[in-house]
Amino acid sequence: MNTFQDRLRIPWRGGAKQISLDSAIPLVLQPLLAYIAAQNVWCTILVFVSTYACLCYIYHLFQMFHPRSKFFFMWALTSVVLLLLVFEVNVVPLLEILPTENVVFVLLVVAALGCSYKVRTRASLSHVVHGDIGDELSGRAVETVCSVCRHRVPPRTYHCSICQACVVARDRHCVWWVFRLLPLRKLSVFYNGHFISI
């Protein structure tokens, strides 16, 4: 399996880029499942139920063996691109949709992707920067020690087993879209992206 994953490359300027197998599977599996689901109602029901069960099982496996997998991020990204492509190619020609409505729809999709990118790039700002254990941390009234990395941290700090970092006021870890921790101060941008996507 390692040999196959090592040879999985895409041509790029300056040399071929290696892509991981967990990133490539959704690129093949999503269009295949969409094609199977489009055959009839029973295939749609079968694909819907089996996809949910398989994704729950894959999530469980990745949490145990490969917690930093990009499978779910690529699954979500492929879903958005596939839905946008199906809408633009199949739905727009059949319905009477004004060009301005179509442009607004595409702009909302781009805005939702932009919000997710913003949360993704700024999520590491909530990580605690550790000094030496002997350094004095100024301005902290009460400090605790992380039970995993043994550093002094501010109150309400949580050690994320996926990111391997201490995070202040961590709310949850999003594996589907942002693939990062969602700190409390960035939840508004995260929720705005989801609201725009609805």
RAWOPE-V549685 format. One record per residue. N is the residue number from 1. RES is the residue in one small letter. SS is DSSP state (a for helix, b for strand, c for the rest). OMEGA is omega as a letter, one per 20 degrees, with the letter a starting at -180 (NA if undefined). NEAR is the number of other ideal C-beta (glycine too) atoms within 12 Angstrom. Layout:
BEGIN
{{N RES SS OMEGA NEAR} {N RES SS OMEGA NEAR}}
END
This chain:
BEGIN
{{1 m c r 10} {2 n a r 10} {3 t a r 8} {4 f a a 13} {5 q a r 17} {6 d a a 13} {7 r a r 14} {8 l c a 21} {9 r b r 16} {10 i b r 15} {11 p c a 10} {12 w c r 10} {13 r c a 7} {14 g c r 6} {15 g c a 9} {16 a c r 13} {17 k b r 14} {18 q b r 18} {19 i c a 23} {20 s c a 25} {21 l a a 25} {22 d a r 29} {23 s a a 27} {24 a a a 25} {25 i a r 27} {26 p a r 34} {27 l a r 26} {28 v a a 19} {29 l a a 27} {30 q a r 29} {31 p a r 20} {32 l a r 19} {33 l a r 29} {34 a a r 25} {35 y a r 16} {36 i a a 20} {37 a a a 23} {38 a c a 16} {39 q c r 15} {40 n c a 11} {41 v a a 11} {42 w a r 12} {43 c a r 19} {44 t a r 18} {45 i a r 15} {46 l a r 18} {47 v a a 25} {48 f a a 18} {49 v a a 16} {50 s a r 19} {51 t a r 25} {52 y a a 15} {53 a a a 14} {54 c a r 21} {55 l a r 27} {56 c a r 15} {57 y a r 14} {58 i a r 25} {59 y a r 23} {60 h a r 16} {61 l a a 17} {62 f a r 25} {63 q a a 19} {64 m a a 13} {65 f a a 13} {66 h c a 21} {67 p c a 22} {68 r c a 23} {69 s c r 28} {70 k c a 29} {71 f a a 33} {72 f a r 33} {73 f a r 28} {74 m a r 29} {75 w a a 33} {76 a a r 29} {77 l a r 28} {78 t a r 29} {79 s a a 28} {80 v a a 27} {81 v a a 22} {82 l a r 28} {83 l a r 23} {84 l a r 25} {85 l a r 19} {86 v a r 21} {87 f a a 22} {88 e a a 20} {89 v a a 12} {90 n a a 15} {91 v a a 17} {92 v a r 20} {93 p a a 12} {94 l a a 11} {95 l c r 13} {96 e c r 10} {97 i c r 17} {98 l c r 11} {99 p a r 11} {100 t a r 10} {101 e a r 16} {102 n a r 20} {103 v a r 15} {104 v a r 15} {105 f a a 24} {106 v a r 22} {107 l a r 16} {108 l a r 24} {109 v a r 27} {110 v a r 20} {111 a a r 21} {112 a a r 31} {113 l a r 26} {114 g a r 19} {115 c a r 28} {116 s a r 34} {117 y a a 22} {118 k a r 23} {119 v a a 33} {120 r a a 29} {121 t a a 16} {122 r a a 23} {123 a a a 35} {124 s a r 24} {125 l a r 20} {126 s a r 29} {127 h b r 28} {128 v c r 33} {129 v c a 19} {130 h c r 22} {131 g c r 15} {132 d c a 11} {133 i c r 15} {134 g c a 8} {135 d c r 13} {136 e c r 11} {137 l c a 23} {138 s c r 8} {139 g c a 8} {140 r c a 17} {141 a c a 9} {142 v c r 13} {143 e b r 23} {144 t b r 21} {145 v b r 20} {146 c c a 26} {147 s c a 13} {148 v c a 18} {149 c c r 22} {150 r c r 14} {151 h c r 25} {152 r b a 24} {153 v b r 31} {154 p b r 25} {155 p c a 18} {156 r c r 18} {157 t b a 32} {158 y b r 31} {159 h b a 25} {160 c b a 31} {161 s c r 20} {162 i c a 25} {163 c c a 28} {164 q c r 16} {165 a b r 30} {166 c b a 34} {167 v b r 36} {168 v b r 29} {169 a c r 23} {170 r b r 30} {171 d b r 25} {172 r b r 21} {173 h b a 26} {174 c b r 29} {175 v c a 31} {176 w c a 30} {177 w c a 31} {178 v c a 37} {179 f c r 32} {180 r b r 36} {181 l b r 38} {182 l b r 35} {183 p b a 35} {184 l a a 20} {185 r a r 19} {186 k a a 32} {187 l a a 25} {188 s a r 18} {189 v a r 27} {190 f a r 32} {191 y a r 21} {192 n a r 20} {193 g a r 32} {194 h a r 24} {195 f a r 15} {196 i a a 22} {197 s a r 24} {198 i c NA 10}}
END
